Amino acid sequence: MKNPILKEAALKHRNLILSPYDAIMDVVGYEGISVISEYLGGSTVYIPTVKRIFYNCLMEELNQRFDGDYRALARNFGVSERHVRRLLNKNKLPA
C-alpha cells in the first residue's frame, strides 16, 4: 500500500492502532503489516506456535538425517535421545 499520508498517520498515532495489530506492527513494521493486510485482509487468521508451523519440516529433516544413531541425532538437534525416538516412532506407519 503506497499511501504516505496513511503511513505517517499510523506512525504518528501508534497508540490508536487496534490490538493485536499494534503488536504485529512492532515486529514486522508498517510495510510488513500492510503486506499482510493486503494479502489476508478481511479473513480470520489463527497463528500457531513456531513449533507447530515448522513441525513437518523438522520431521522431514529428522527422517533424512537418521542413520540409526539416535544419540548422535539427539545431540545435533539439542534434544534428548528419548525425544528423538518418540518423534521418529510417532511418524512410522503401522505394519
N, CA and C of each residue as an Amber inpcrd file, in Angstrom:
protein
   285
   0.8520000  -1.1690000   0.0000000   0.0000000   0.0000000   0.0000000
   0.8970000   1.2290000   0.0000000   0.7570000   2.0280000  -1.0240000
   1.5990000   3.2130000  -1.1830000   0.8020000   4.4710000  -0.8340000
   0.5250000   4.6640000   0.4300000  -0.2040000   5.8480000   0.8690000
   0.6320000   6.5360000   1.9470000   1.4270000   7.5140000   1.5560000
   2.3330000   8.1380000   2.5160000   1.6180000   8.8320000   3.6750000
   0.4240000   9.3600000   3.4220000  -0.3150000  10.0350000   4.5000000
  -0.7730000   9.0110000   5.5360000  -1.2440000   7.8490000   5.0580000
  -1.6720000   6.7920000   5.9750000  -0.4880000   6.2900000   6.8020000
   0.6460000   6.1020000   6.1530000   1.8360000   5.6430000   6.8740000
   2.2470000   6.6630000   7.9330000   2.2730000   7.9250000   7.5580000
   2.6440000   8.9750000   8.5010000   1.6870000   9.0050000   9.6880000
   0.3950000   8.8940000   9.4130000  -0.6100000   8.9110000  10.4790000
  -0.4480000   7.7010000  11.3990000  -0.2070000   6.5350000  10.8000000
  -0.0590000   5.3080000  11.5920000   1.1570000   5.3870000  12.5060000
   2.2510000   5.9000000  11.9710000   3.4630000   6.0010000  12.7800000
   3.3430000   7.0820000  13.8510000   2.6450000   8.1410000  13.5290000
   2.4800000   9.2450000  14.4740000   1.5150000   8.8920000  15.6020000
   0.4970000   8.1170000  15.2880000  -0.5580000   7.7900000  16.2670000
  -0.6020000   6.2790000  16.5400000   0.5620000   5.6810000  16.7810000
   0.6610000   4.2270000  17.0100000  -0.2560000   3.7480000  18.1210000
  -0.4630000   4.5860000  19.1240000  -1.2830000   4.1860000  20.2720000
  -2.7440000   3.9710000  19.8800000  -3.1580000   4.3680000  18.6870000
  -4.5420000   4.2030000  18.2520000  -4.7420000   2.9720000  17.3600000
  -3.6700000   2.2580000  17.0800000  -3.7710000   1.0560000  16.2500000
  -4.4020000  -0.0580000  17.0820000  -5.3520000  -0.7500000  16.4720000
  -6.0700000  -1.8200000  17.1680000  -5.1300000  -2.9400000  17.5950000
  -5.4480000  -3.5450000  18.7250000  -4.7160000  -4.7150000  19.2100000
  -5.3150000  -5.9410000  18.5330000  -4.5770000  -6.9290000  18.1400000
  -3.1570000  -7.2170000  18.2870000  -2.3100000  -6.6830000  17.1370000
  -2.9130000  -5.8890000  16.2590000  -2.1950000  -5.4040000  15.0800000
  -1.0700000  -4.4520000  15.4410000  -1.2150000  -3.7720000  16.5650000
  -0.1290000  -2.9160000  17.0400000   1.1030000  -3.7470000  17.3840000
   0.8740000  -4.8970000  18.0190000   1.9870000  -5.7820000  18.3730000
   2.6200000  -6.3870000  17.1230000   1.7910000  -6.7490000  16.1650000
   2.3220000  -7.2950000  14.9120000   3.1560000  -6.2320000  14.2020000
   2.6560000  -5.0020000  14.1950000   3.4010000  -3.9140000  13.5640000
   4.7270000  -3.6740000  14.2790000   4.7560000  -3.8440000  15.5900000
   6.0070000  -3.7040000  16.3330000   7.0480000  -4.7060000  15.8450000
   6.5870000  -5.8830000  15.4340000   7.5060000  -6.9360000  14.9910000
   7.8840000  -6.7880000  13.5270000   6.9060000  -6.5490000  12.6650000
   7.1780000  -6.5620000  11.2220000   7.2200000  -5.1830000  10.5770000
   6.8720000  -4.1490000  11.3270000   6.9050000  -2.7880000  10.7940000
   5.6630000  -2.4390000   9.9990000   5.5830000  -1.1790000   9.6120000
   4.4230000  -0.6880000   8.8680000   4.2800000  -1.4080000   7.5270000
   5.3840000  -1.5400000   6.7940000   5.3200000  -2.1980000   5.4850000
   4.8860000  -3.6520000   5.6210000   5.4210000  -4.3250000   6.6330000
   5.0750000  -5.7350000   6.8530000   3.6020000  -5.9300000   7.1550000
   3.0660000  -5.1400000   8.0660000   1.6510000  -5.2800000   8.4180000
   0.7710000  -4.8830000   7.2370000   1.2410000  -3.9380000   6.4200000
   0.4770000  -3.5480000   5.2340000   0.3990000  -4.6910000   4.2240000
   1.5240000  -5.3760000   4.0140000   1.5410000  -6.5140000   3.0850000
   0.6290000  -7.6260000   3.6050000   0.7270000  -7.9270000   4.8980000
  -0.1290000  -8.9590000   5.4930000  -1.5910000  -8.5800000   5.3300000
  -1.9180000  -7.3230000   5.5880000  -3.2910000  -6.8570000   5.4700000
  -3.7990000  -6.9360000   4.0320000  -2.9620000  -6.5580000   3.0820000
  -3.3550000  -6.6460000   1.6710000  -3.6280000  -8.0930000   1.2810000
  -2.8120000  -8.9990000   1.7800000  -2.9220000 -10.4140000   1.4070000
  -4.0530000 -11.1280000   2.1420000  -4.1900000 -10.8770000   3.4430000
  -5.1540000 -11.6110000   4.2690000  -6.3100000 -10.7610000   4.7860000
  -6.3360000  -9.4820000   4.4360000  -7.3350000  -8.5690000   4.9640000
  -8.7530000  -9.0840000   4.8300000  -9.5070000  -9.0050000   5.9140000
 -10.8890000  -9.4410000   5.9280000 -11.0950000 -10.8860000   6.3420000
 -10.0220000 -11.6700000   6.4040000 -10.1660000 -13.0670000   6.8030000
  -9.7390000 -13.2530000   8.2550000 -10.2250000 -14.3190000   8.8570000
  -9.8400000 -14.6530000  10.2140000  -8.6310000 -15.5730000  10.1410000
  -7.5790000 -15.2100000  10.8380000  -6.3380000 -15.9710000  10.7670000
  -5.9030000 -16.3610000  12.1690000  -5.6290000 -17.6480000  12.3440000
  -5.0600000 -18.1580000  13.5890000  -3.5820000 -18.3960000  13.3210000
  -2.7260000 -17.9090000  14.1940000  -1.2890000 -18.1140000  14.0200000
  -0.8160000 -19.0810000  15.1070000  -0.4570000 -20.3000000  14.7070000
   0.0070000 -21.2770000  15.6910000   1.4260000 -20.9640000  16.1640000
   1.9140000 -21.7800000  17.0780000   3.2680000 -21.6060000  17.5860000
   4.2820000 -21.9340000  16.4850000   5.4920000 -21.4630000  16.6650000
   6.5570000 -21.7370000  15.7050000   6.7670000 -23.2350000  15.5640000
   6.7310000 -23.9550000  16.6820000   6.9280000 -25.4080000  16.6340000
   5.9030000 -26.0680000  15.7270000   4.6550000 -25.6400000  15.8260000
   3.5950000 -26.2520000  15.0260000   3.7370000 -25.8900000  13.5540000
   4.0770000 -24.6450000  13.2900000   4.2140000 -24.2000000  11.8970000
   5.2660000 -25.0280000  11.1720000   6.3850000 -25.2970000  11.8450000
   7.5060000 -25.9550000  11.1900000   7.6790000 -27.4250000  11.5750000
   6.6800000 -28.0120000  12.2340000   6.7770000 -29.4010000  12.7050000
   7.0660000 -30.3670000  11.5510000   6.3210000 -30.2640000  10.4530000
   6.5150000 -31.1900000   9.3330000   7.9060000 -31.0590000   8.7320000
   8.4310000 -29.8410000   8.7090000   9.7890000 -29.6280000   8.1980000
  10.8100000 -30.3130000   9.1010000  10.6180000 -30.1690000  10.4100000
  11.5180000 -30.8080000  11.3720000  11.4740000 -32.3240000  11.2290000
  10.2660000 -32.8800000  11.0930000  10.1450000 -34.3280000  10.9640000
  10.8360000 -34.8370000   9.7020000  10.6880000 -34.1050000   8.6230000
  11.3490000 -34.4970000   7.3800000  12.8640000 -34.4680000   7.5480000
  13.3520000 -33.4330000   8.2140000  14.7900000 -33.3160000   8.4410000
  15.2990000 -34.4450000   9.3350000  14.5570000 -34.7450000  10.4010000
  14.9470000 -35.8550000  11.2870000  15.0050000 -37.1640000  10.5130000
  13.9870000 -37.4280000   9.7050000  13.9560000 -38.6700000   8.9320000
  15.0890000 -38.7410000   7.9210000  15.4100000 -37.6310000   7.2920000
  16.5020000 -37.6280000   6.3110000  17.8600000 -37.8270000   6.9700000
  18.0430000 -37.2680000   8.1690000  19.3370000 -37.3620000   8.8460000
  19.5050000 -38.6400000   9.6610000  18.4200000 -39.3510000   9.9110000
  18.5040000 -40.5280000  10.7730000  19.2440000 -41.6600000  10.0720000
  20.3130000 -42.1100000  10.7240000  21.1170000 -43.2060000  10.1680000
  21.1910000 -44.3800000  11.1460000  20.2710000 -44.4010000  12.0920000
  20.2610000 -45.4640000  13.0800000  20.8500000 -45.0620000  14.4170000
  21.5060000 -43.9130000  14.4790000  22.1480000 -43.4460000  15.7020000
  21.2940000 -42.3510000  16.3610000  20.4200000 -42.7870000  17.2590000
  19.5220000 -41.8510000  17.9510000  20.3070000 -40.8210000  18.7720000
  21.3660000 -41.2890000  19.4220000  22.1420000 -40.4140000  20.2980000
  22.7820000 -39.2590000  19.5220000  23.3920000 -39.5550000  18.3840000
  24.0340000 -38.5180000  17.5760000  22.9910000 -37.5230000  17.0480000
  21.8610000 -38.0270000  16.6240000  20.8060000 -37.1560000  16.1180000
  20.2750000 -36.2480000  17.2250000  20.1140000 -36.8100000  18.4090000
  19.6500000 -36.0220000  19.5530000  20.6480000 -34.9120000  19.8810000
  21.9230000 -35.2400000  19.8540000  22.9580000 -34.2300000  20.1130000
  22.9090000 -33.1120000  19.0740000  22.7620000 -33.4850000  17.8070000
  22.7250000 -32.4890000  16.7240000  21.5390000 -31.5390000  16.8470000
  20.4150000 -32.0530000  17.3500000  19.2090000 -31.2260000  17.4480000
  19.0130000 -30.6270000  18.8360000  19.8770000 -30.9660000  19.7660000
  19.7970000 -30.3900000  21.1030000  18.6080000 -30.8580000  21.9130000
  18.2170000 -32.1160000  21.7000000  17.1120000 -32.7090000  22.4600000
  17.5680000 -34.0520000  23.0090000  16.7190000 -34.6570000  23.8280000
  17.0950000 -35.9460000  24.4090000  16.9340000 -37.0680000  23.3870000
  17.6810000 -38.1280000  23.6190000  17.5870000 -39.3030000  22.7590000
  16.1630000 -39.8660000  22.8020000  15.5770000 -39.8540000  23.9830000
  14.2030000 -40.3510000  24.1470000  13.2250000 -39.5440000  23.2840000
  13.4210000 -38.2350000  23.2360000  12.5470000 -37.3800000  22.4380000
  12.6850000 -37.6990000  20.9440000  13.9060000 -37.9170000  20.4920000
  14.1310000 -38.2800000  19.0880000  13.4410000 -39.6050000  18.7810000
  13.5730000 -40.5700000  19.6700000  12.9160000 -41.8680000  19.4620000
  11.4050000 -41.7010000  19.3650000  10.8540000 -40.8990000  20.2740000
   9.4100000 -40.6530000  20.2740000   8.9600000 -40.0240000  18.9590000
   9.7020000 -39.0040000  18.5320000   9.3260000 -38.3180000  17.2950000
   9.4020000 -39.2410000  16.0840000  10.4980000 -39.9870000  15.9690000
  10.6530000 -40.8590000  14.8200000   9.6530000 -42.0120000  14.8220000
   9.3870000 -42.5640000  15.9990000   8.4310000 -43.6750000  16.0800000
   6.9920000 -43.2190000  15.8890000   6.7110000 -41.9870000  16.2330000
   5.3730000 -41.4180000  16.1020000   4.9500000 -41.3500000  14.6320000
   5.8980000 -41.1460000  13.7440000   5.5890000 -40.9480000  12.3450000
   5.7200000 -42.1960000  11.4960000   5.9950000 -43.3400000  12.1240000
   6.0760000 -44.5850000  11.3640000   4.6760000 -45.1340000  11.1240000
   4.4630000 -45.6210000   9.9560000   3.1680000 -46.2290000   9.6350000
   3.1090000 -47.6210000  10.2230000   1.9360000 -48.0310000  10.7050000
   1.8100000 -49.3850000  11.2530000   2.0570000 -50.4290000  10.1560000
   2.6550000 -51.5540000  10.5550000   2.9820000 -52.6220000   9.5930000
   1.7570000 -53.3930000   9.1920000
